[in-house]
Structures are given as structure tokens and as C-alpha cells.
């Protein structure tokens, strides 16, 4: 009998931040996907994660010049072989047959399978499919999703894995669900695509991570017919049948997210508030909330030996001071800027995007300079994050932060850290005193970086958004009011100046006992409710067991 623990699951994601030196992720989605894989591996679950290899960095900021195959090998990935022969599968992209091989890393029953089109047998156009994550050219992006979704299902079969549940992570993976429906049609001649989708829906689960449109590809139907038409025709399917599952009638185009929703029997969002916002925007939404979590062993520092909740205040503060010192040293090495090892250190670190409002911090540089340069209660800021090169608004905000960090009145105590990656993230979440999060409420679907920081004792200063909306932050951190514009930035400055800094510098014999009490409460909160152990267990009970 198959127990819940042993249900074989195939999990699809466009990105995985599985190693610090491999450019196969863009941000939080990839970090979360990797944390899920690591949690499944820790529990030795029969779990096969599927993604793509990308040979060049998403942001163009990749200092490691080694070819990707060398980096894959150094992290224990091997090209899949069977009986001495390389395992390959093929997909159809327009009128071309594309061959894919697989790089596989195994942890007991858990594996990560990364598909690669950079093979000499392929047309140069198809080798380019694996150049960059989230290709900006729409035909190339659709080719990526064909290779990931349809090639991924074919590779799962070729490797002999037999999933009882398929989990599709965001709209970029929706074509895996279409591939399963087309498989069904092979054994049920004469069935419609709608009937095949209905038959497969019980074994397909999906997760949406945001209400924003970038979660899936939009494409005109002429391009869809060009790229996907031959595959549909081979199964006797007319394009109009796909339009009924993936079409946005008002826009008259294809939506990967619409296809995901149409094909999944059960779907989850990533926090309670995210699901609430989805249902406000899309009243017919059937998302259920499964709040994200973090793989604790990846993000906590080894300096927290044993159970830090049982440390006395002196030892607790000494460990955190060392973590902060290491963060300050990392910033110095990366930027040349020397911050102070002992001052209140506030970190804002995430992707630069308009809804995340990084500009709140630097909107009033005169007021900010007064806070930073307070002689009794000095504050210093570290801002880290990249913008999607295609997001001109995000690029503009990033430039605004960079410019502010060069102003004479701010420069000594405001550092911008450009190379935001898992290496920097570990220093940031472990060394921050305060983790600052400023999104417009309802747009930061979860915000796992704050969990990582609180796991290491950082106090939250945040909008009540994502996971923060599920906790009583007023008792262990600070909530930013749900306001916009100048009122939001002034509220941020008021809280920093009147509440955060005074509590941090309130010491008895050099120890901030009340601050440490809040640090312990933050640690306990994350350990008890926001780890991948809890999240993955909910995936099995709420998504997979229904398969």
C-alpha cells in the first residue's frame, strides 16, 4: 500500500537556486524550489524535480566563467545514461525536432533533473533555448516552456520514474500538464482535449506564486500555432481546443497561467493573504493557502550550535554580533565600503520592482541622513537586489538606490550590494538586526527572505503582507502602515527613529535584553510554523494525496 510519505511526485519549476555558483535561477521562486528539493531529500521522499539548465546568468552578473557543465559536475550532477548510452528525449518546436539530455543529481529517492538543449545535434536556434532563464524573445520563451514541460514529462518517463502526482510550479510549467493530456489521448482515440484534461486533472496539482502577470507567458495565437501546432496536430487536436483551456478571450491570446489553472485539479497559493487577494481579483479562483517555508539547515548559521533558544543573553548576543561582523566584512569585500561592526544594521534585500517600493528608504535623504548620523543611536543600511533587465521601472529604482548610496551625507552608512545571490543572501539574513520589507500590501505573495532573517534572530519591520500578515508582528517587530507615497516613507522614518533604534541601544551592561527577547521570539516563530518541513507535509496532505 502506498503511504502518503511514499507517494511518488514529479515537481516542475523553471528555476532552481540549488547551488550558489550556477545561474539557473532568478530569485525567490528558484530559492524556494531548491529548498523544497532539499527538504524532500532530507526526508528521502520519492520526489523527482524537473527544470532546465541555463548556460548564462539571468542578470548578466556572473563572475564565474567556468562552463556550466563543469559547475554541474562539481555539484554532483551527471548526464543521465542507461546501459552505457546517454538518455535523450525529443520534442517538437515548430517544424524542428529538438533533442534534450538530462543532468541528474540524486539524494536517495529524491532527484533533480535539469534538461539541456545545448547539444551539437540541435539547430542553433534550439541550442539557444538554454542560454538564458526567462528569454525575453517570446518565440524563444515558448520554446523553453515546450522543452521544460513536454520534454520534462518525456524525460521523467525515460528515466523510469512513475509519479502518482504531478506538481506544476507557476504558469511557465503548464505545458507539462498539456503533455500529460496528450499522453492520455494516445490510449483513448477519439477523445477531445477537454476530456483528456478532465481525466488527468486529479493527478495534477499547481501552485501560483503571485497575482502579477509575469508568472506565465502570454503569446499571440499565430505564434502558438507555429510553435505548438505540429504537436497538437500529431495528436489530432485543433488549436481551438487549446484556446478553450489557455485562451484569454478579451485579449485573444494564449496564457500559460490560464492553462495551468485549467489543467490542475488542486491548486495552492503561497500565503493566506495571497489566496485572499487572488479571490478578490479572480472570484472564481479555487486556490487553497499553503504558506511557503524555508529549509532551515540551509539558512541558519552553524554558529547557532545546539538550541539557541536556550542560550543566555550574553552568549546569544555574542553569536549575533559575530554574524553581523561577518556581514559587514562581506559588504566591505564586495563594495569597498566599511560599515561599523556594532551599529544597528537594517537590511532591505530582494528583487528591485515597483511594487516592492525600495525608494521609500531614500525618498527624503535629509531625514534619512539625520537618522543615519545620530550620534547616540546610529543606524546603517544595506540594500541588495537586482532588477529584471526587461523591467525598466525596476532598473530605474535600482539606479536611484545606487545614486543615493553615493551621496556624501549617506555614503558612509548606506551600502548597495550589487551581487545579490545565495552567497550574499546567507550573510544578509544571518547578520541583519532588522529585516525591512516595504511592498504594497497584497503584492508580496509570501516573502520567504524575511523568514530566513527571523530564523537567525532578525526583527521584522514590514508591511503586513505575505507571511507577515499571518503573525502578530506588533509584539516582536514593527508593522508599517498600509499607506502610500510620502506618508509611507515618513512612517518608516518615524518608526526607525522613535522605536527601533531606541530599543536596539537600550542596554544593561552592554546587553540589549529586550531586543534579544524579540530575537528569540522571531526564531521560535519561524521554527514552529514556517519551514519547508511543514510546507512539504501540507503539499502531501492537501495536494498530492488526492491523486
N, C-alpha and C positions, 0 to 999 in steps of 0.2 A: 504494500500500500504506500502511495506517495504521501509523505507528510508535507505540511506547509513549508517546513525548513528545506525540504529537498525538491521543491518544485523547480524544474529547470527553466531558467529565464534567459531570453535574449534581449539585450538592452542596447538601444541605438542612440548615439549622440554625435553631433557634428564636430565636437571638440572634447579633448581630454587634457587637462593640465597634470599629466601623470609624472612628468619629470621637469625639473627647473630649466633644463637647457634644451628643450625641444619645442619649437614654435608651432605646436599643434593645438593651440587654444587662444582665445581672445580675452577671456575674462572669467567672471564668476560662474557662468554656465559650465565652462570646462573644468574649473576647480571643483565644483560640486560633483560633476560626473566622475572625476577621478576619485574623489572621496567616497563615492558610492561603490566604486570598484574595489577600493582598499578595504571598505567595511565588509563587502561580500567575501573578499579573500580572507579577512580575519576570521570570519565565521565558516570558511570553507564551503560556501554555497555553490551549487551547480549554476553558474552565472556567467554568461558569455557577453561581454560588452563589445560593440562594433563601432568603428569610426573610420576616419581616413587619415593617411599620412599627408602632411603638408611640408614641402621642401624649403619654403622661405617664410620668414617671420611675418606675422599678421600686420605688425605696425612698421616694419622696416628697420626695427631697432634690435638686431640680432648680432651681438658681438662675437658669438661662436661661429666660426667659419667652417667648421667640420661638416662634411656632407651628412645629411640626415640619417643615412643608413649606418654610418659609424656611431652616431649618437644612439640610435635604436639598439644596436648591438651592445653598446656599453651599458645599457639599462636592461639587458636580458631578453630583448626581443630577437626572435629568429624567424626567418622566412619559413612558412608552413610547407612541409614536404610529406609525401606519402609514398612508401615503397621506393624511396630514393628520388622521387620526382616532385618537382615543385607543384604545389596545389594552386591552380588558377581557375577562375571563372570568367565568363564573358557577359557583357550587357550590350544592348543596342542603343546607341546615341545617334539620332538621325539615321543616316544610311551607313553608319560606320559600326563595326564590331570592336568593342573595347575590351581588352584583357586586363584583369586585375590579379595581383598576387596579394598575399597576406603576411604581415609581420605580427607575430603572436608572442605574448608573454603570458606565462602560466603561473598561477599560485594555487596549487592543489586542484580543486574542481573549478576554480574561478580563472577566467582568461580575459585578456584584452586583445582584440583582433583589429589591426589597422590596415585598411586596404590601400593599395598603391597602384596608380596607373603609369608611373614613370618607368615604362618598360620599352625597350627598343622596338618591340613588335607593334607598338601602337603609333598611330598617326600623331605628329607633333601637337596637333590641337588637343588630342586626348591625353597626351602626357602632361599638358599644361593644366589639366583638371586638378592635379595635386600640387600645383605651385603655391597657391595662397588659400587660406581659410576665408570663406565668405567672399568669393570672387565678385568683384563689382560689375563685371560684364554679365548681363542676365543670361545669355545663352550658356556661358561657361558655368554660371551658378546652377542652372538647371542640370547641366551635365554632371556636376558634382553630386547633386541630390539623386540623380539616377544611379550613379556609381555607389553612393553610400546606401541608398535604400534597396534598390533591386540587386546590386552587386553584393550587398551585405547579406540579404536573405539567401542568395545563391551560395555565398561562402559559408554561412552557418550550416547549410545542408552538406556542402562538400567536405567540411571538417567533421561531419558525423554527429554534430550536436543536435539534440531533439528537444527543442523548447516546448513547454506546455503553456507558456505565456510569453508574449512579445511586448516590450515596453518601448514606446517611441517618445523620445525626449525632444519636444518642440517640433514646429512645422517643417523644419529642414529635413526631418527623417520620415516624413509622411509616405514617401514612395515605397518604403518597406511594407507598409500596410497594403498598398496597391499591389505590390509583388505577391503578397500572400493571397489576395483575392484572385489574381491571375493564376496562381497555382491551383486554387480551388476549381477554376473553370476547366483546367485540363482534365479533371476527373468527373466533371459534370457538364458535359457538352449540352449546348442549348440554353444554359442558364444565362441570365443577364448579369451585368456588372453589379447592379444593385443587389441582386440575390446573393451573389458571391460575397459582397461586402457584408451583408446581413449575416451570412453563415460564419464568417471569420471574426465578426465583431466581438464575440465573447472571449476570444483568446488574445485580443489586442488591447493594451492599456496605453494611455498617453499622459503626458504632463505638459502643461503650459506654464511658462516661467514669467510671463509679462503680459500686460494688456497692450503693449506697444506693438506696432506693425512689423518691426524688424524680426519678429520671431519666425517668420516664414517668407518664402519667396512669392512675389506677385509677378505674373507674366502674361503677356497677351496670348490669345488662343492660337494665333498663327504660329507663334514660336513653339508653343506646346505641341502643336500638330507636327511641326517639323522635327522636333527632338524626340518626342514620345510616341508619335503616331505609328511608326513601324512596329513598335512593341505592342501597342493596342490592337493593331490590325492582325498581327500574328495570332492573337487570342480571339479574333472575331468580334472585337469591341469597337464601336463607333465613338468618336470623340464626344458626341453629345451625351453619352452615358457618363463620361468622366465629368462633364460640365455639371451634371446634376449632383455630383459629390464634392467637387472642388471649385465650382464657379461662384463668383460674386456677381449676381445679376445686374446690380446697379452700375458696377464698374466694368462689367463684361470682360472679366479676366479670370485667370487661374490664381488660386490662393493655396499655398502649401498648408497654412494653418487651418483653412476650411476643410481641406482633405483630411488632415489629422483628426479633427473633431468628428467628421463623418464616419471615419473608419474605426474609431476606438469605442469599445463597449463601456469602459470605465475610464474616467479622466480626472486628474488631480491638478490642483493649483498648489502654490508653494507657501502660502500662509493663509490664515483665516481672512485677513483683510483683502488679500489678493483675490480670493474667491468671491468675496462680497462685492468688490469693485467690478469683477468680471460680470457678475449677475446684474449689476447696475447698468453696465454698458451693453451687455448682451443678455436680456431677460430669459432667453431660452437655454442659457448655459447650464450644463449638468456637472460642472467641476465640483469635486469634493476637496476639502482642505487637508493637505499633508505638509505641514510646515517643514521646510528644509532643516538640515542639520549638518554638522561638521565632523570629520574623522579626527577625534580628539588627539590621537597619538601623532598625527602629522603636524598639528598646530601648537601644541603645548611645548614649552621648552623643557629640556631634561633637567634644568636647574631646579624645577619643582619636583624634587625627589620625594617619593612616598606620597603622603596625602597633605598638600599644602594647607588644606582647611584646618589641620591640626597644629600648624606652626604657631609659635608665639609671635607677637607683633614684631619683635626685633628681628627675628630670623626672616619672617615674611617680607619685611621692608628691605632687608639686606639683599634678598634674592631679586626683588623687583628693581632695586637700584642698579644692580649689575645688569639686568636685562635692558634697562634704559641706557646705561652706559654703552652697551654693545650696539644699540640702535644709533646713538649719537656718533659712534665711531663709524658705523656703516654709512651714515649720511656724509660724514667727512670724506670717506674714501670715494664715494660716488659723486660728490658735488664740490669738494674742497672747502665747504663751509663748516666752521667749528661752532657748534651749539654748546650749551652748558650741560654737563652731566647731571646736575642736581635740580634744574628748574622744571616747573610744571610744563609737561610736553603734551601738546594736543595734536592729534593726527587726523587728517582727512585723506582717505586713500580709497579710490575707486575710479571707474571709467569717467572721463570728462564728458558729460552730456547735460543738456539744458535743464532737464527735469531734476537732476541731482544738485543743481544750484551751488556749484563751487564758488561762484562770485560773491556769495553772501559774506564770506570771510574778509574780502578785500574791498567791499563796496564803500567803506568810509575809512580811508587809510589814516586819516588824522586820529580818529577814535581808536583804531587798531594799534597805532603806534603808541598811544598813551597806555594801553593795556600791556603791550609787549614790554615797554620800558619802565614799568612800575618798579621803583627801587626796592620796595619791601616784598612785593609779590609778583616777580617777573614771570612772564609766560613766553613760551616759544612754540612755533607751529612747524609741522612737517606736512607738506601737501604732496601726494603722489598720485599719478594717474595719467593715462594716455587717452587721447580721443581717437575714435574711429576715423581714419583718414578721409572717409567719404562723408563724415558728419562735419560740415563746415562750421555749424554753430558750436559744436564741441571743441573744434580746433581753435576757434576764436576765444572761448573761455579758457582753454589751456594757455594760450598766449597771454591772456590777461593775468593769470596767476604768475607766469614766468616773469612778466614785466614788474609785477608788484614785488616779487622776491628780490628785485634788483634796486628798488628804491632805497636811498641811503637810510631813511628812518625805519625801514622794515628789514633790510637785508641781514643784519646781524642775528635776527631772531625769527626769520621766516625762510625756510628752505623748501625748494621744489626738487623732488626726487624723480627724475625722468624715467629711469629704467624700472618701472613697476612690474614686477614678475614675482613668482612664488618665493624666490630668494629674499627679495626686499620685503615681501608681504610678511614673511616669518619674523624678520626684525621688527617690523612696524607693529604687528599685533602683540608681540611679546614685550615691547618696550614702551608702548604708549601709556600715559597716565589717563588720558581722556580720548575716547574714540568719537569723533564728530561726524554726524550724518545729517545732511540738510535737504533731502529730497522734498518735492511737492508730495503731500500725503496722498497715498493711493497709487503712486507710480513705482516706488521701490518695492517690487513684489515680495521680496524677503529680506535680503541684506545680510548674507552669512558672514561677511567680513567683521561685522560687529560682534557676532558670536565668538569668532576666533580671538578677538581682542579681550572680550569679557572672560573667556576661558583662562586667560593669563592675568586677569585681575583688573583690566581697564574699566573705567567708569564710562557709561554712555551719556553723550549729550546729543540728542537726536529728535527729529520729527517722530511723531507716533505713527510710524509706517512699518510695513512688513512685519517681521517677527517682534519688533519692539512694541507693536500695538497689542501684543498678547501678554505683556508683563506689566507689573506695577513699577514702572521705571521711576516714579516720583520718590520712592523710598530708597533707591540705590543709585540713582543717576539724576539726569535733568531732561525734561521734555521741552522742546522748542514749540512755541505756539503755532497753531495752524493759520499762519498769516503769510502774506506775500510782500514783495517789494522792500522798501526801506524799513517798514515795521519789522520784517523778519530779521534783517541784519542788525537792527538796533536791539531787538530782543536777545539775539545771540551775544552781542557785546555786553548787555546788561547782566546776563546770567554768568558769563565768564568773569566779569569784574566783581560782581556783588556776591556770588555764591560759590563758583568753582574754585577760584584762586584762594579766597579766604579759608575754605575747608582744607585745601591741599597744604597750606602753610600753617595751619593750626597744629602746633607740635607740643608734645610734652617730652622733655629731654631728647629732642630731635626726632621723635616718632609721631607720625600723624595717625593716632589711634582711630579716630572717627572715619578717616579716609580708608584705612585698612579694613575696618568693619564693612564698608561698602564694597571693597575689592573682594573680600571673601564671599559676600552675598552674590556678586556677579559671577564668580567662579561656580558657586553652587547652583545657580540658576541654569547655566549652560550645561553643566554635567548632568543635571537631573532631567532636562527637558529638550535640549537642542543639539543632540549628537546624531550621527548617521546610524548609530545602533537603534535608536528609537525610530528614526525615519524609515530605515530599510524594513524594520519589523512592520511598520504601517503599510509599506508598499505590498508586502506579502499578504497581510490580512485584508486590506481594503481594495487592492488592485489585482493581485495575482491569483489568490485562492479561488476567485470567481471563474477563472479559466478552467 
